[in-house]
Amino acid sequence: MIRIILSAAVALVASAAIAQPVPPEALKELAPTGTLRAAINFGNGVLAQKGPNGEPRGVSVALARKLGERLGVPVELIHLQAAGKSFEALATGAADVGFIAIEPARAAEMDFTPPYVLIEGTYMVRKDSPLKDVGDVDKLGIKIGVGLASVYDLYLTRTLKNATLVRAATGGCCAMIDQFRAEKLEAVAGVRQPLVEYAKSHPDVRVMDGRFQEIRQAMGTPKGRLAAAGYLRTFVEEMKANGFVADALKRSNQVDARVAPAGG
């Protein structure tokens, strides 16, 4: 019994040591209006979803609310349908924090934490497509549907040598797939989980086994808010270490997403 009590006491002390008080400058930068404005991308179903009554949920929603609780301020969830819109909200100062994949093209406008979740970018093709492997897709004459300004749009723009990208301006998985079908594109790029979910009910398509990109989902804040960026890095590492991220993924039924290792 004594050993159990001592173990519990040690755990409480360790927890208190991790959860450091919020520095005043970080609080000011994270909630300059007195409210934490969090950009939530519902276009990525791994990070955010809407419940039966339209209520927001998912790991990014849980992290935003936990951060607001830690800061002692109300939270405003800004509902968006694409990562590009989240980035725009952060770059213009319309949002204080966002949940967006780490990408060099975005680094000039925002500061990232280490990643908290790792997901895969892959391709979906027609069932009878001659394209078998991810490496087969980058060929002349191949057209790939992507969401405008998504992390895989930015990544493929930088890395593809032969294939052509066709961008769905409205963003989101549904818009990309609609375009893939309507324009008879050879492939559509996206996050693995929603593509797999779509393919389950559409037997005329298949999702490739491999990946063209490991997508590192992080929290971000507008460039120049140094105290805010520093505190967010500590916050994300704590939320990974104490199981909060893993639990939020489990509660939102995103069991295939991986919690990023310490330090990213």
MIGUPA-708497 format. One record per residue (C-alpha): residue in one letter; x, y, z. Coordinates in steps of 0.5 Angstrom, whole numbers, plus 500, padded with zeros to 3 digits. Example, Ala and Ser with C-alpha at 12.3 -4.5 7.8 and 13.67 -1.06 7.14 Angstrom:
# MIGUPA-708497
> a_525_491_516
> s_527_498_514
END
This chain:
# MIGUPA-708497
> m_500_500_500
> i_506_505_502
> r_509_503_495
> i_503_505_491
> i_502_511_495
> l_509_513_494
> s_508_512_486
> a_502_516_486
> a_506_522_489
> v_512_521_485
> a_507_521_479
> l_503_527_481
> v_510_531_482
> a_512_529_475
> s_506_531_472
> a_506_538_476
> a_513_539_473
> i_511_538_466
> a_505_543_466
> q_509_549_467
> p_505_556_468
> v_504_560_462
> p_509_566_461
> p_505_572_461
> e_508_574_454
> a_506_567_451
> l_499_568_454
> k_499_575_451
> e_501_572_444
> l_497_566_444
> a_490_570_446
> p_491_577_444
> t_484_579_444
> g_483_575_450
> t_480_569_446
> l_484_563_443
> r_482_563_436
> a_484_556_433
> a_483_555_426
> i_480_548_425
> n_481_544_418
> f_475_540_417
> g_477_538_411
> n_482_533_414
> g_478_528_417
> v_484_525_421
> l_484_531_425
> a_477_534_426
> q_470_531_425
> k_463_533_426
> g_459_529_431
> p_451_527_429
> n_449_534_431
> g_454_538_428
> e_459_538_434
> p_466_539_433
> r_471_534_435
> g_477_530_434
> v_484_531_436
> s_485_538_434
> v_479_540_437
> a_481_537_443
> l_488_540_443
> a_485_547_442
> r_480_546_448
> k_486_544_452
> l_490_549_450
> g_485_554_452
> e_484_551_459
> r_491_552_460
> l_491_559_458
> g_485_560_462
> v_481_564_456
> p_475_562_452
> v_476_558_445
> e_473_560_439
> l_474_554_434
> i_474_557_427
> h_471_552_422
> l_475_551_415
> q_475_546_410
> a_482_546_407
> a_489_547_410
> g_490_552_405
> k_485_556_409
> s_488_555_416
> f_494_557_413
> e_491_563_410
> a_488_565_417
> l_494_564_421
> a_498_568_416
> t_493_574_416
> g_492_574_424
> a_485_572_423
> a_487_566_428
> d_492_565_433
> v_493_557_433
> g_492_552_427
> f_493_545_426
> i_497_544_420
> a_502_540_417
> i_510_542_417
> e_512_544_410
> p_518_549_408
> a_513_553_403
> r_509_555_410
> a_515_557_414
> a_516_564_412
> e_509_566_415
> m_508_561_421
> d_512_557_426
> f_511_550_427
> t_511_546_434
> p_514_539_433
> p_509_534_430
> y_504_531_434
> v_501_526_429
> l_504_522_423
> i_499_521_417
> e_501_518_410
> g_500_522_403
> t_498_517_398
> y_494_516_391
> m_488_513_389
> v_487_510_382
> r_481_506_378
> k_481_499_380
> d_483_497_373
> s_489_503_373
> p_496_500_370
> l_499_504_376
> k_501_499_381
> d_506_503_386
> v_507_510_388
> g_513_511_384
> d_509_509_378
> v_505_515_378
> d_510_521_376
> k_510_519_369
> l_509_524_363
> g_501_524_361
> i_499_522_368
> k_494_528_371
> i_494_528_379
> g_488_531_383
> v_490_535_389
> g_487_540_394
> l_489_547_392
> a_495_549_397
> s_494_542_401
> v_501_540_404
> y_501_534_399
> d_500_540_393
> l_506_543_396
> y_510_537_397
> l_508_534_390
> t_509_541_387
> r_516_541_389
> t_518_533_388
> l_514_531_382
> k_518_531_375
> n_514_529_370
> a_506_528_372
> t_501_534_372
> l_497_536_378
> v_490_538_377
> r_488_543_383
> a_481_543_386
> a_480_550_388
> t_475_548_394
> g_480_544_398
> g_477_538_402
> c_477_530_400
> c_470_530_397
> a_472_536_392
> m_479_532_390
> i_475_526_389
> d_469_529_385
> q_474_532_380
> f_478_526_379
> r_472_522_377
> a_469_528_373
> e_475_530_369
> k_477_522_369
> l_484_524_372
> e_489_518_373
> a_490_519_380
> v_488_523_386
> a_493_525_392
> g_490_525_399
> v_491_523_406
> r_490_515_407
> q_485_514_412
> p_479_518_408
> l_481_515_401
> v_481_508_404
> e_474_510_407
> y_472_512_400
> a_474_506_397
> k_470_501_402
> s_464_504_398
> h_466_505_391
> p_469_498_389
> d_471_501_382
> v_477_505_385
> r_483_502_390
> v_488_506_394
> m_496_504_393
> d_499_501_399
> g_505_505_399
> r_506_513_401
> f_509_519_397
> q_510_523_403
> e_509_522_411
> i_505_528_413
> r_507_531_420
> q_501_535_423
> a_503_540_428
> m_501_546_431
> g_503_553_428
> t_502_560_430
> p_503_566_426
> k_511_568_425
> g_514_573_430
> r_510_571_436
> l_516_568_439
> a_514_567_446
> a_507_563_444
> a_511_559_439
> g_516_557_445
> y_510_555_449
> l_506_551_444
> r_513_547_443
> t_513_545_450
> f_505_544_450
> v_505_539_444
> e_511_535_447
> e_507_534_454
> m_500_532_450
> k_504_527_447
> a_508_524_453
> n_502_524_457
> g_497_520_453
> f_493_526_451
> v_494_526_443
> a_493_518_443
> d_487_518_447
> a_484_524_443
> l_485_520_437
> k_482_514_440
> r_476_517_442
> s_475_520_435
> n_476_513_432
> q_482_515_428
> v_486_509_430
> d_491_508_424
> a_494_515_425
> r_500_515_429
> v_503_519_435
> a_509_523_433
> p_515_521_437
> a_518_526_442
> g_521_531_439
> g_518_530_432
END
